[in-house]
C-alpha cells in the first residue's frame, strides 16, 4: 500500500484577486482551511481503512499571495533581457 511509503504530503495554494473582489479575496483563508481539512480527512480515512499505525504529515510548503496580472507579467517578461546561463557541468 502506498500509504505505508509516505511520510509527508505536500500542499500548495496561491491566492489571487483577478476579479478585484475584496470580500472574496479576504475570505480565501477559509478556502485554505477547507483544503487542509479535506486532505487531513483523506489521510485519516486511508489510515483507518488500512489499519496503519503510521501518521502521514502535511507539509504546506508552497503558498503565496499573487497580485500581478498575467498580461502585465507577460509584457514585463518580454521586455527583460534574459542572459543565457553558463554551463556548470556537461556530460559528453
N, C-alpha and C positions, 0 to 999 in steps of 0.2 A: 504494500500500500504506500502510496506517495506520502501520505501524512507522516509516516514514520521517518521520512527522509528530510523533512522540512524543519528548520529552526525558526525562520522568520518569513513573514510575507510582507512584501514591500508595497506601500500605498503611495500614490501620487495624486495631487489635486492642485489645480490652478484656478484662481478667481479672476473673472473678467467682468467689465462693465461696459460692454459694447453698446448695449441698449440705453445707456445713460439713465438707468432706473435706480436711483439711490436706495429706495426702500428694499428692492430685491437684492441689490448688491450687499447691503448691510445684513441681510438675512442669510447670506451664504454660509456663515459658520454653522447654522442649523443643518444645512445640507451636508457639511463636513461631518457633523456629529452622527447623522444617519448613515453616512458612508462607512465610518469607522465601526459603528454599532452593527451594521449589516455584516461586515467582514468578520467581526468578533463572533457574531452569532453563527456564521457558517463554520468558523473554526471550532466552536463549541459543539456544533451538531456533528461534524465529522469525528471529533474526538470521542463523543459519546457513541456514535454509530460503530466505530472501530474498536471501542473499549480500550483506547490507548491511555497510557499513563503520562505521555509526553504533553507538554504545553507548547503550542506554536505561538510565537510572539509576533506582534505587529510592529513593523518599522515604518513610521511615517517619515520617509526620508527625502521626499521631493515635493515642495509646495511653494507657492508664491502668489503674490498679488500682481496681476498683469494689467497695466493700464494703457498700453500702446494700441494703436490701431494697426491692423495688418498691412493696410495700404501704406500708411505712414512708414512702417518698418521696411517694407519692400523698397520704397523710394530711397530711404536712407541707406539701405544695403547696396543699392546700385551705385550710389554716389561715392561710396568708400573705395579707397584703393587697397585692395586686399593683396599683400605680397605673398608670394609662394614660400612656404616654409622650407628651410633647408632640410636635406635628408639627414637623418640622425644615424640610421643603420639600414643597410640594404643587403639582403642576402641574394647573391647572384648564382 
